[in-house]
Each structure stands twice: as structure tokens, then as C-alpha cells.
């Protein structure tokens, strides 16, 4: 059976880097963000353009215009999520089905809002990527076009890191550097080696 590991973490915690460590070890990773970006260039563009006039240019969703249309507007954001989330789930389910047919032992679902959307119910275990708050803030504010106001708005949508960690079966702390994070991923892979696809109870979690 295929074991499904949900990978999540707040902005700037090192989630994408951690996902790359799993890929480097040959583990299939479904990147929900990358899927969304592909949908913006493909079959979601016309649907989003109809819901948010003016945000599509040359058949592709202009992410800055879309962001301006939804940031700070909960109803607009829900409308967007109602378009995107079902399409992302379709892609996810296809990858899981193909992995089961191929006898793949472990698949990672890289989903930024896994816990906020109840996605942990679709996973056998949850991995939360974390880092000290000062490290997170420095990383995020170093990004192009990021401001303290945007950072605050993003954090407001995300479950606090401390709360996320309470849902975790495994933790990867990227604050100590890449080598330490790689060792933690290796520990997780060792813990999951040969494990059948059954959900782990959080109270019996083994934190790397």
C-alpha cells in the first residue's frame, strides 16, 4: 500500500526545500502550489477570468492582478478557492492512483494550507516544517516585492506555527541549516520504511 505523508508549514519555514530533499531520495512529491501555477496557465484561466474580470492576460492569470482582487477580501478568496481547490484535488488523486498502481511505497503531498483546509484527513501522517520566528521573518521579507503588510496578511490566513506543530507526526526544523534538515528527512524516511498505508495517531508520533 502507498503511505501518504502530508507536508506543510507556514510561509518562509523551508517547506519547498524539505520537499526537494524527499524528491532527491526518489520520493514522488505532489506540489500543490506548482499545480496551482500550472492551472493559472491552463484550464483554470478561463474560469478565473470569468469570476474576476481583468485578471487574465493572453490566456494566463496575472498573479499580481489576481492577488489585488482577493487579498483582504474573504468572499473573493473563497470564490477563488472554490474554483482552484477541486482542480488541484483532481491532480492529487490522479498522482495517488498512479502511485498505488505502480506499487510506490511513499508519496508526499506538499500542501501549504493542509491543516487549514482539513487536508490531513487525506493523509496517513503529517510533517510540519518549522523554524524560529525570527528566521522565518527574515527569509520572507528578503523576497522580492514582499512587505511587512503582505507578510502579516499571509500569516493571518495561516494556522500559527505552534498550533501546526501540535498536529504533526514529524517535524523538520530548518533553522539549524540544510544539513541538519536533510538528516531529519533521512530519519523520517527510516521511520516510514516499509510502513503500510494506515493513518498514524498523533499521540504516538515520532518526531525527527
VOSE-177177 format. One line per field, with one value per residue (C-alpha): residue in three letters; residue number from 1; z negated, x negated, y negated. Coordinates in steps of 0.5 Angstrom, whole numbers, plus 500, padded with zeros to 3 digits. Layout:
residues N
rest	(Ala	...)
nr	(NUM	...)
z	(Z	...)
x	(X	...)
y	(Y	...)
END
This chain:
residues 208
rest	(Unk	Unk	Unk	Unk	Unk	Unk	Unk	Unk	Unk	Unk	Unk	Unk	Unk	Unk	Unk	Unk	Unk	Unk	Unk	Unk	Unk	Unk	Unk	Unk	Unk	Unk	Unk	Unk	Unk	Unk	Unk	Unk	Unk	Unk	Unk	Unk	Unk	Unk	Unk	Unk	Unk	Unk	Unk	Unk	Unk	Unk	Unk	Unk	Unk	Unk	Unk	Unk	Unk	Unk	Unk	Unk	Unk	Unk	Unk	Unk	Unk	Unk	Unk	Unk	Unk	Unk	Unk	Unk	Unk	Unk	Unk	Unk	Unk	Unk	Unk	Unk	Unk	Unk	Unk	Unk	Unk	Unk	Unk	Unk	Unk	Unk	Unk	Unk	Unk	Unk	Unk	Unk	Unk	Unk	Unk	Unk	Unk	Unk	Unk	Unk	Unk	Unk	Unk	Unk	Unk	Unk	Unk	Unk	Unk	Unk	Unk	Unk	Unk	Unk	Unk	Unk	Unk	Unk	Unk	Unk	Unk	Unk	Unk	Unk	Unk	Unk	Unk	Unk	Unk	Unk	Unk	Unk	Unk	Unk	Unk	Unk	Unk	Unk	Unk	Unk	Unk	Unk	Unk	Unk	Unk	Unk	Unk	Unk	Unk	Unk	Unk	Unk	Unk	Unk	Unk	Unk	Unk	Unk	Unk	Unk	Unk	Unk	Unk	Unk	Unk	Unk	Unk	Unk	Unk	Unk	Unk	Unk	Unk	Unk	Unk	Unk	Unk	Unk	Unk	Unk	Unk	Unk	Unk	Unk	Unk	Unk	Unk	Unk	Unk	Unk	Unk	Unk	Unk	Unk	Unk	Unk	Unk	Unk	Unk	Unk	Unk	Unk	Unk	Unk	Unk	Unk	Unk	Unk)
nr	(1	2	3	4	5	6	7	8	9	10	11	12	13	14	15	16	17	18	19	20	21	22	23	24	25	26	27	28	29	30	31	32	33	34	35	36	37	38	39	40	41	42	43	44	45	46	47	48	49	50	51	52	53	54	55	56	57	58	59	60	61	62	63	64	65	66	67	68	69	70	71	72	73	74	75	76	77	78	79	80	81	82	83	84	85	86	87	88	89	90	91	92	93	94	95	96	97	98	99	100	101	102	103	104	105	106	107	108	109	110	111	112	113	114	115	116	117	118	119	120	121	122	123	124	125	126	127	128	129	130	131	132	133	134	135	136	137	138	139	140	141	142	143	144	145	146	147	148	149	150	151	152	153	154	155	156	157	158	159	160	161	162	163	164	165	166	167	168	169	170	171	172	173	174	175	176	177	178	179	180	181	182	183	184	185	186	187	188	189	190	191	192	193	194	195	196	197	198	199	200	201	202	203	204	205	206	207	208)
z	(500	501	495	496	492	492	492	489	486	486	491	490	486	491	494	501	499	495	501	505	500	501	509	508	505	510	507	511	509	511	510	509	511	517	519	518	522	528	527	528	535	537	535	530	533	537	530	526	532	531	524	523	530	532	528	535	540	546	543	537	530	528	521	518	521	518	511	511	513	507	501	495	499	495	500	506	504	502	509	512	507	510	517	515	510	514	519	515	512	518	520	513	514	520	517	512	516	521	515	512	519	519	512	510	502	500	503	501	501	501	499	496	492	491	484	485	490	487	492	486	486	493	490	486	483	482	483	481	483	478	476	471	472	473	478	482	482	485	490	492	492	496	502	508	507	500	495	488	489	494	489	484	489	491	483	482	487	484	477	472	473	465	467	473	469	465	471	473	473	476	475	479	476	482	477	476	483	489	487	480	484	489	483	480	487	487	480	483	489	484	479	485	489	490	486	489	491	485	481	475	469	467	460	462	466	467	468	472)
x	(500	498	497	499	495	498	492	494	491	492	489	481	481	477	482	480	473	475	480	474	470	475	475	467	469	473	480	486	488	494	493	500	497	494	500	504	499	500	507	507	503	508	515	517	515	522	526	522	522	530	530	525	525	519	514	513	508	506	510	506	508	504	502	501	508	511	507	510	517	517	512	516	523	525	531	527	522	527	529	522	521	528	525	518	518	523	518	512	515	516	509	507	512	509	502	504	508	502	497	502	502	494	493	490	489	489	492	491	497	494	500	498	505	506	508	512	517	517	513	509	516	513	506	503	498	497	490	489	483	482	476	475	480	474	471	478	479	472	473	480	478	472	476	478	484	485	487	489	496	496	493	498	504	501	500	507	509	505	505	500	494	494	501	499	494	499	502	495	493	486	482	477	473	470	467	461	459	459	455	459	466	463	461	468	471	467	470	477	475	472	478	483	479	484	490	497	501	505	506	501	505	501	501	496	492	484	481	475)
y	(500	493	489	481	476	469	464	457	451	443	438	438	444	448	453	453	454	460	463	462	467	472	471	472	479	481	480	477	470	467	460	456	449	451	455	448	444	449	449	441	442	447	450	445	439	438	440	435	429	430	430	424	420	416	421	426	423	427	433	433	431	425	427	419	417	423	422	415	417	422	420	418	420	426	427	426	431	436	435	437	443	446	446	448	453	458	458	459	465	468	468	470	476	478	478	482	487	488	489	494	498	497	500	494	494	487	480	473	468	461	457	450	450	457	456	450	454	460	464	468	473	475	477	482	478	470	467	460	456	450	445	440	434	429	434	434	427	425	430	428	420	422	424	419	415	417	412	413	411	417	422	420	421	428	430	428	434	439	443	441	445	447	450	453	457	460	463	466	473	471	464	462	455	452	446	450	451	455	461	462	461	467	471	470	472	478	480	479	484	489	489	490	495	501	498	500	494	493	486	485	483	476	478	484	479	480	473	473)
END
